[in-house]
Amino acid sequence: MLQVEHNQAERQFFIQDNGKLIAEMTYSITRESLYIIDHTFVDENYRGQGLADQLMSTVVEYAREHDIKLIPLCPFAKKQFETKPEYADVRY
């Protein structure tokens, strides 16, 4: 199974397949406890496999562990927060 990785310097959570970037969710930091999810990407050859959902759940877990609130700016993240009430605790 493909694993989500986190690159804090690049402000991204991402998934690679044999060294190739196939999915990512990027964020900007407005303050230490508030991140804006601004972009979600999944390579067209990997769509439909739940990779974006995997990224989202990892970001939410990270936010919970680090007491961070999230602002979903990109359309995918917005939709996730609208349809998954279990994410409400980390929404700003």
C-alpha positions as CSV (number, residue, x, y, z in Angstrom):
1,M,0.0,0.0,0.0
2,L,1.2,3.5,-0.8
3,Q,2.1,5.6,2.2
4,V,1.4,9.3,2.8
5,E,4.6,11.3,3.6
6,H,4.9,14.8,5.0
7,N,7.4,17.4,3.8
8,Q,7.1,20.3,6.3
9,A,9.6,22.5,4.4
10,E,7.5,22.2,1.2
11,R,4.2,22.3,3.2
12,Q,2.8,19.2,1.6
13,F,1.5,15.8,2.4
14,F,2.2,13.5,-0.6
15,I,2.2,10.0,-2.0
16,Q,4.9,8.6,-4.3
17,D,5.0,5.5,-6.4
18,N,8.5,4.3,-7.2
19,G,9.8,7.9,-6.6
20,K,7.1,9.5,-8.7
21,L,4.8,12.1,-7.1
22,I,1.3,10.7,-7.7
23,A,-0.7,12.7,-5.1
24,E,-0.3,15.7,-2.9
25,M,-2.2,18.0,-0.6
26,T,-0.5,21.4,0.0
27,Y,-1.1,23.9,2.7
28,S,-0.1,27.4,3.8
29,I,0.4,28.4,7.4
30,T,-1.3,31.5,8.6
31,R,-0.1,31.0,12.2
32,E,1.3,28.1,14.2
33,S,-2.2,26.6,14.9
34,L,-4.0,27.5,11.6
35,Y,-3.3,25.9,8.3
36,I,-5.1,26.5,5.0
37,I,-5.5,23.5,2.7
38,D,-5.0,25.2,-0.7
39,H,-4.4,22.4,-3.2
40,T,-5.1,18.7,-3.8
41,F,-3.7,16.8,-6.8
42,V,-3.9,13.2,-7.9
43,D,-2.2,11.9,-11.1
44,E,-4.8,11.0,-13.6
45,N,-3.5,7.4,-13.8
46,Y,-4.1,6.9,-10.0
47,R,-7.5,8.5,-9.7
48,G,-10.4,6.5,-8.2
49,Q,-8.2,4.7,-5.7
50,G,-9.0,6.9,-2.7
51,L,-5.6,8.6,-2.6
52,A,-7.0,12.0,-2.0
53,D,-9.2,10.6,0.8
54,Q,-6.0,9.0,2.3
55,L,-4.3,12.4,2.1
56,M,-7.2,14.2,3.8
57,S,-7.5,11.7,6.7
58,T,-3.7,12.0,7.3
59,V,-3.9,15.8,7.3
60,V,-6.8,15.7,9.7
61,E,-5.0,13.3,12.0
62,Y,-1.9,15.5,11.9
63,A,-4.0,18.5,12.8
64,R,-5.5,16.7,15.8
65,E,-2.2,15.6,17.1
66,H,-0.7,19.1,16.8
67,D,-3.7,21.1,17.9
68,I,-4.1,22.8,14.5
69,K,-7.3,24.1,12.9
70,L,-7.8,23.8,9.2
71,I,-9.4,26.1,6.6
72,P,-10.4,24.0,3.5
73,L,-9.8,26.3,0.6
74,C,-9.4,23.9,-2.3
75,P,-12.7,22.3,-3.7
76,F,-11.8,18.8,-2.7
77,A,-11.0,19.7,1.0
78,K,-14.2,21.9,1.1
79,K,-16.3,18.9,0.0
80,Q,-14.6,16.6,2.5
81,F,-15.5,18.9,5.4
82,E,-19.0,19.3,4.1
83,T,-19.6,15.5,3.8
84,K,-17.6,14.2,6.8
85,P,-18.9,15.5,10.1
86,E,-16.1,13.6,11.9
87,Y,-13.7,16.3,10.6
88,A,-15.6,19.1,12.3
89,D,-13.3,19.2,15.3
90,V,-10.4,20.5,13.2
91,R,-12.3,22.9,11.0
92,Y,-11.6,26.6,11.8
